[in-house]
Amino acid sequence: MADLETFRAEARAWLEANCPPSMRQGAVAVTEDDDGSIWGGRKAKWKNPEAKQWLDRMAGKGWTAPTWPKEYGGGGLSNAENRVLQQEMGRIKARTPLMSFGLWMLGPVLLEYANEEQKRKFLPPIVRGEIRWCQGYSEPGAGSDLAGLRTQAVDKGDHWLVNGQKIWTSYADQADWIFCLVRTDNSKKHEGISFLLFDMTTPGVEARPIKLISGQSPFCETFFSDVKVPKEQLVGKLNGGWDIAKRLLQYERQNISSGGFGGGGGGYDLEHAALDYVGKDDGRIADADLRARITTHKMEARAFAMTVRRAEEESKQGKGPSAATSIIKYAAAKTNQDRTELMVELLGTQALGWEGDAYKPGEIAAMRGMLRAKGNSIEGGTSEVNLNVISKRVLGLNDAK
Ligand SMILES: Cc1cc2nc3c(=O)[nH]c(=O)nc-3n(C[C@H](O)[C@H](O)[C@H](O)COP(=O)(O)OP(=O)(O)OC[C@H]3O[C@@H](n4cnc5c(N)ncnc54)[C@H](O)[C@@H]3O)c2cc1C
């Protein structure tokens, strides 16, 4: 315990000295492309040099990936130390130094499944935010039935030749590399899939943005035409990609549940927005019905946050995340959708703005956030599919007849 308090004092002093002032203010989401988050990567446009400085300083300590081993660029912290670090960052409202599919999804499975050479090649640039990754899973006709995927990788001796199409590939147009599920055996379904990594600038890769109802284009159709991928970029066993794919989904579900969901509320919190927009009655939110619903939502959100925390702790103590992440992903989608809908309701006509000066950025973001949150019950596995996973793998129930 004394060690932990020493660590807290050191972390506090370091954060005070190194977290730039503009990185201590909450980011108000306006658009998805410019939501104030730091995603890094080769294409990053640094509007605020302090964001890059903050990323570099945190990455230098390995604190963008606090619990990853030091030999791969991570911070080498224990879970308890990491908790202290997060508390200290929260204390000064430090912004997350790096948002990254590499940190949340790919890195953890590389640590489990990749060979030593792959770990040394791919993990440190993830920690430093140099390479931004996208996820090539879904295809037209292979979403919930992911193992039905048809993108082919053919063995050409010294390389794989990849042909096919992915869809809903988040940020494919912004990403530098893709982790991609490909079919390497047509005779088997699940046992014919492999897990391949490749550079998005490889000839034959094309990403075409798709527009969402929120007005943004956070994802793409991604086409592969005769893409040559070096042999050594296959992770794990040939035709053994399905196990890696499922494991990665557990990390994805765990992460989106603990705050990585798209679809914010415009930077307002419900209670303060209600006091401002609905008005006060003796210091309380004037509308009794709204007051009750906001209170219920806040209680559920608090209980949910505590459950996420418990699941994360269990996951860190044990063998990583389990099928139980489906419970949390399901609940996270519902909680975020409830919150963003409530926000739009209490902003009233001020939530109807789409663009222009008549509305505050937070008001515009509230409506766009609510629309974006509709995707929460689809991305990372739909709510229906997660309920199936819960009934089968968590509750041990039989398939419905
Ligand atoms: C915002 C967002 C970001 C995304 N980002 C990515 C990404 O980066 N990379 C990527 O690869 N994919 C991504 N996806 C795709 C996502 O994983 C798929 O949309 C999802 O898995 C559902 O697949 P589908 O769209 O093909 O729908 P379908 O599988 O066709 O499902 C259609 C409907 O049928 C229901 N259904 C299907 N099967 C069953 C079943 N067995 N039991 C009960 N109901 C069922 C579903 O719940 C759904 O309501 C993203 C999606 C969204 C919305």
The ligand as an SDF file (V2000), in Angstrom:
LIG
                    3D

 53 58  0  0  0  0  0  0  0  0999 V2000
  -21.3780    2.4160  -36.1520 C   0  0  0  0  0  0  0  0  0  0  0  0
  -20.9250    1.0900  -36.6660 C   0  0  0  0  0  0  0  0  0  0  0  0
  -19.5720    0.8260  -36.7890 C   0  0  0  0  0  0  0  0  0  0  0  0
  -19.1500   -0.4060  -37.3020 C   0  0  0  0  0  0  0  0  0  0  0  0
  -17.7870   -0.6210  -37.4390 N   0  0  0  0  0  0  0  0  0  0  0  0
  -17.3600   -1.7690  -37.9670 C   0  0  0  0  0  0  0  0  0  0  0  0
  -15.9650   -1.9880  -38.2080 C   0  0  0  0  0  0  0  0  0  0  0  0
  -15.1230   -1.1230  -37.9170 O   0  0  0  0  0  0  0  0  0  0  0  0
  -15.5850   -3.1390  -38.7740 N   0  0  0  0  0  0  0  0  0  0  0  0
  -16.4580   -4.1210  -39.0980 C   0  0  0  0  0  0  0  0  0  0  0  0
  -16.0150   -5.1460  -39.6060 O   0  0  0  0  0  0  0  0  0  0  0  0
  -17.7890   -3.9560  -38.9080 N   0  0  0  0  0  0  0  0  0  0  0  0
  -18.2550   -2.8040  -38.3540 C   0  0  0  0  0  0  0  0  0  0  0  0
  -19.6000   -2.5970  -38.1570 N   0  0  0  0  0  0  0  0  0  0  0  0
  -20.5420   -3.6200  -38.6330 C   0  0  0  0  0  0  0  0  0  0  0  0
  -21.2500   -4.4030  -37.5360 C   0  0  0  0  0  0  0  0  0  0  0  0
  -20.3720   -5.2770  -36.8940 O   0  0  0  0  0  0  0  0  0  0  0  0
  -22.3970   -5.1460  -38.2340 C   0  0  0  0  0  0  0  0  0  0  0  0
  -23.2930   -4.1700  -38.7420 O   0  0  0  0  0  0  0  0  0  0  0  0
  -23.1400   -6.0510  -37.2810 C   0  0  0  0  0  0  0  0  0  0  0  0
  -22.3340   -7.1340  -36.9120 O   0  0  0  0  0  0  0  0  0  0  0  0
  -24.4580   -6.5670  -37.8670 C   0  0  0  0  0  0  0  0  0  0  0  0
  -24.2650   -7.1280  -39.1080 O   0  0  0  0  0  0  0  0  0  0  0  0
  -25.1920   -6.7070  -40.3640 P   0  0  0  0  0  0  0  0  0  0  0  0
  -25.1590   -5.2210  -40.4500 O   0  0  0  0  0  0  0  0  0  0  0  0
  -24.7450   -7.4950  -41.5310 O   0  0  0  0  0  0  0  0  0  0  0  0
  -26.6690   -7.0860  -39.9510 O   0  0  0  0  0  0  0  0  0  0  0  0
  -27.3600   -8.5710  -40.0300 P   0  0  0  0  0  0  0  0  0  0  0  0
  -26.3850   -9.5770  -39.5020 O   0  0  0  0  0  0  0  0  0  0  0  0
  -27.8600   -8.7230  -41.4280 O   0  0  0  0  0  0  0  0  0  0  0  0
  -28.5260   -8.3900  -39.0470 O   0  0  0  0  0  0  0  0  0  0  0  0
  -29.7640   -7.7840  -39.3990 C   0  0  0  0  0  0  0  0  0  0  0  0
  -30.7280   -7.9290  -38.2440 C   0  0  0  0  0  0  0  0  0  0  0  0
  -30.9850   -9.3290  -37.9960 O   0  0  0  0  0  0  0  0  0  0  0  0
  -30.7130   -9.6570  -36.6470 C   0  0  0  0  0  0  0  0  0  0  0  0
  -30.1210  -10.9860  -36.5600 N   0  0  0  0  0  0  0  0  0  0  0  0
  -29.1430  -11.5050  -37.3490 C   0  0  0  0  0  0  0  0  0  0  0  0
  -28.8340  -12.7580  -36.9680 N   0  0  0  0  0  0  0  0  0  0  0  0
  -29.6100  -13.0290  -35.8870 C   0  0  0  0  0  0  0  0  0  0  0  0
  -29.7370  -14.1630  -35.0290 C   0  0  0  0  0  0  0  0  0  0  0  0
  -29.0140  -15.2690  -35.2040 N   0  0  0  0  0  0  0  0  0  0  0  0
  -30.6510  -14.0890  -34.0160 N   0  0  0  0  0  0  0  0  0  0  0  0
  -31.4070  -12.9650  -33.8160 C   0  0  0  0  0  0  0  0  0  0  0  0
  -31.3230  -11.8570  -34.6100 N   0  0  0  0  0  0  0  0  0  0  0  0
  -30.4320  -11.8950  -35.6220 C   0  0  0  0  0  0  0  0  0  0  0  0
  -29.7080   -8.6150  -36.1760 C   0  0  0  0  0  0  0  0  0  0  0  0
  -29.7260   -8.4390  -34.7770 O   0  0  0  0  0  0  0  0  0  0  0  0
  -30.1900   -7.3790  -36.9270 C   0  0  0  0  0  0  0  0  0  0  0  0
  -31.2440   -6.7580  -36.2100 O   0  0  0  0  0  0  0  0  0  0  0  0
  -20.0860   -1.3880  -37.6690 C   0  0  0  0  0  0  0  0  0  0  0  0
  -21.4500   -1.1190  -37.5290 C   0  0  0  0  0  0  0  0  0  0  0  0
  -21.8730    0.1070  -37.0460 C   0  0  0  0  0  0  0  0  0  0  0  0
  -23.3500    0.3800  -36.9340 C   0  0  0  0  0  0  0  0  0  0  0  0
  1  2  1  0
  2  3  1  0
  2 52  2  0
  3  4  2  0
  4  5  1  0
  4 50  1  0
  5  6  2  0
  6  7  1  0
  6 13  1  0
  7  8  2  0
  7  9  1  0
  9 10  1  0
 10 11  2  0
 10 12  1  0
 12 13  2  0
 13 14  1  0
 14 15  1  0
 14 50  1  0
 15 16  1  0
 16 17  1  0
 16 18  1  0
 18 19  1  0
 18 20  1  0
 20 21  1  0
 20 22  1  0
 22 23  1  0
 23 24  1  0
 24 25  2  0
 24 26  1  0
 24 27  1  0
 27 28  1  0
 28 29  2  0
 28 30  1  0
 28 31  1  0
 31 32  1  0
 32 33  1  0
 33 34  1  0
 33 48  1  0
 34 35  1  0
 35 36  1  0
 35 46  1  0
 36 37  1  0
 36 45  1  0
 37 38  2  0
 38 39  1  0
 39 40  1  0
 39 45  2  0
 40 41  1  0
 40 42  2  0
 42 43  1  0
 43 44  2  0
 44 45  1  0
 46 47  1  0
 46 48  1  0
 48 49  1  0
 50 51  2  0
 51 52  1  0
 52 53  1  0
M  END
$$$$
